Amino acid sequence: MLNSLCVGCILLTVMEFQIKHTWDSLPLHHKPIKIRFSPGDGGLLMQVNAPFFNDPPAPAGPPGEAFGGLWNYE
């Protein structure tokens, strides 16, 4: 969905997306994830509506290094 509004000749656009499939094209087993981008005060506002699975926290690791198995954590 795309909505636009012109204020002072600056185009302000709202963009909404949904994720309905996993990385390997399988359908999700929960409601789609909704992501919305819109103008915010002095920047971009990003809103995410998604389930919380309460996965365990990721173990500590050095910044900037590869993190194997990152997909196992939220």
C-alpha positions in Angstrom: 0.0 0.0 0.0 1.4 3.4 -1.0 -0.1 6.7 0.3 1.5 10.1 -0.5 1.1 13.6 0.9 2.8 16.8 -0.4 3.8 19.3 2.3 5.9 22.2 1.2 6.9 20.4 -2.0 8.5 17.5 -0.1 6.8 14.2 -1.0 6.0 12.3 2.2 5.2 8.6 1.5 3.9 5.8 3.6 5.0 2.3 2.6 3.6 -0.9 4.0 4.9 -4.4 3.5 4.0 -7.9 4.6 6.2 -11.0 5.0 4.0 -14.0 4.3 6.7 -16.7 3.5 9.9 -18.0 5.0 13.2 -17.5 3.2 12.6 -20.8 1.4 9.2 -19.8 0.1 7.2 -21.8 2.6 4.1 -20.1 4.1 4.3 -18.8 7.6 2.6 -20.7 10.4 1.5 -17.4 12.0 0.0 -14.1 11.0 2.1 -12.2 8.4 4.7 -9.8 9.7 3.7 -6.2 8.8 6.3 -3.5 8.3 5.3 0.2 7.8 7.6 3.1 6.9 6.3 6.7 7.3 7.6 10.2 7.9 8.5 10.9 11.5 9.6 14.0 13.4 12.9 14.7 11.8 13.4 11.3 10.3 11.9 7.9 9.3 9.4 6.1 11.4 9.5 2.3 11.1 6.7 0.2 12.7 6.9 -3.6 12.9 3.9 -5.8 13.9 5.1 -9.4 14.4 4.8 -12.2 16.9 7.2 -12.5 19.7 8.6 -16.1 20.1 10.6 -15.5 23.3 13.7 -17.2 21.9 16.7 -17.4 24.2 19.1 -14.4 24.1 22.0 -14.7 21.7 25.4 -15.6 23.4 27.9 -12.8 23.7 30.4 -12.4 20.9 33.0 -9.9 19.7 31.5 -7.0 17.7 32.0 -7.1 14.0 32.7 -10.9 13.9 30.6 -13.5 12.1 27.9 -15.1 14.3 27.1 -18.7 13.4 23.5 -19.8 14.0 22.2 -16.2 14.4 18.9 -17.4 12.8 18.2 -19.3 16.0 17.7 -16.1 18.0 15.1 -13.2 17.8 
